Amino acid sequence: MAAQPNALAHADPVALALYRQLLDSIQPFGPFQEEVKKSSIHLVRSSPFAGVHFRKRAIALTIEAAIPIDSPRVLKTEQVSTNRWHLDTKLTIDGDIDRELLAWLRDAYNLCA
């Protein structure tokens, strides 16, 4: 039986480079796992704290949050339970992985302990 394609198999080279930079940037948070799915990758501590979807020359990034965040960088906010929100943002250049984004990801990482 042939291996099933996954999110990394057909990732755009620019998006893949952004993804690798993202991983390098969150490594100092502590241990986490990459769960590679057919169309996405979940970054998991005890539960997923972020989800990555590859786009042409970009990454659509969903971040777990305890509260909604009001920022022009947040393209969509969805309440998924009483105290959980999903924040959708898009990364197109390495400069998008900045102090603000990393603070959101660190909060998400801590939330999913």
C-alpha positions as CSV (number, residue, x, y, z in Angstrom):
1,M,0.0,0.0,0.0
2,A,1.4,3.4,-1.0
3,A,2.0,6.1,1.6
4,Q,-0.7,8.7,1.9
5,P,0.3,12.2,0.9
6,N,0.6,14.7,3.7
7,A,0.8,18.4,4.2
8,L,4.5,18.5,3.7
9,A,4.5,16.5,0.5
10,H,3.4,19.3,-1.8
11,A,4.3,22.4,0.3
12,D,5.4,25.5,-1.7
13,P,9.1,26.1,-1.1
14,V,8.5,29.6,0.3
15,A,5.8,28.3,2.7
16,L,8.1,25.4,3.7
17,A,10.9,27.9,4.5
18,L,8.5,30.0,6.6
19,Y,7.4,26.8,8.4
20,R,10.9,25.8,9.3
21,Q,11.6,29.3,10.6
22,L,8.5,29.1,12.7
23,L,9.6,25.8,14.2
24,D,13.0,27.3,15.0
25,S,11.4,30.3,16.6
26,I,9.1,28.3,18.9
27,Q,11.7,25.7,19.9
28,P,12.8,27.6,23.0
29,F,9.2,27.3,24.4
30,G,9.9,23.6,25.3
31,P,9.0,20.2,23.9
32,F,6.2,19.8,21.4
33,Q,5.2,17.4,18.7
34,E,4.4,17.9,15.0
35,E,1.4,15.9,14.0
36,V,1.5,15.9,10.2
37,K,-2.0,15.4,8.7
38,K,-3.2,15.1,5.1
39,S,-3.8,18.9,4.7
40,S,-2.3,20.5,7.8
41,I,0.2,20.1,10.7
42,H,-0.8,20.4,14.3
43,L,1.8,21.7,16.8
44,V,1.0,19.8,20.0
45,R,2.0,20.1,23.6
46,S,-0.7,18.0,25.5
47,S,-3.2,19.4,22.9
48,P,-2.7,21.4,19.8
49,F,-1.6,25.0,20.4
50,A,-1.3,25.9,16.7
51,G,-2.3,24.6,13.3
52,V,-0.4,25.1,10.0
53,H,-2.0,25.1,6.5
54,F,0.3,25.6,3.6
55,R,-0.7,28.1,0.9
56,K,1.0,29.3,-2.2
57,R,4.0,31.3,-0.8
58,A,2.4,31.6,2.6
59,I,1.2,29.8,5.7
60,A,-2.3,30.1,7.2
61,L,-1.7,29.7,11.0
62,T,-4.4,29.0,13.5
63,I,-3.4,29.8,17.1
64,E,-5.3,28.6,20.2
65,A,-6.1,31.4,22.7
66,A,-7.9,31.9,26.0
67,I,-9.4,35.2,24.8
68,P,-10.0,36.9,21.4
69,I,-7.2,39.2,20.3
70,D,-8.0,42.4,18.6
71,S,-5.3,42.9,16.0
72,P,-5.3,43.7,12.2
73,R,-3.1,40.6,11.9
74,V,-5.9,38.3,13.1
75,L,-8.0,37.6,10.0
76,K,-10.6,35.5,11.7
77,T,-11.6,34.8,15.3
78,E,-13.7,31.8,16.3
79,Q,-14.9,30.9,19.7
80,V,-14.7,27.1,19.9
81,S,-15.7,26.7,23.6
82,T,-16.4,28.8,26.7
83,N,-12.7,29.7,27.2
84,R,-11.1,28.8,23.9
85,W,-10.7,30.8,20.7
86,H,-9.0,30.1,17.4
87,L,-7.2,33.0,15.9
88,D,-6.4,32.8,12.2
89,T,-3.4,34.7,10.8
90,K,-1.3,34.5,7.7
91,L,2.5,34.4,7.4
92,T,3.9,35.6,4.1
93,I,7.4,36.8,4.9
94,D,9.9,35.9,7.6
95,G,9.3,39.3,9.3
96,D,5.8,38.0,10.2
97,I,7.4,35.7,12.7
98,D,8.0,38.6,15.2
99,R,7.8,39.3,18.9
100,E,4.0,39.8,18.8
101,L,3.3,36.5,17.0
102,L,5.7,34.6,19.2
103,A,4.0,36.1,22.3
104,W,0.6,34.7,21.0
105,L,2.2,31.3,20.3
106,R,3.9,31.2,23.7
107,D,0.5,31.9,25.4
108,A,-1.0,29.2,23.3
109,Y,1.8,26.8,24.2
110,N,1.3,27.5,27.9
111,L,-2.5,27.2,27.6
112,C,-2.1,23.7,26.2
113,A,0.0,22.3,29.0
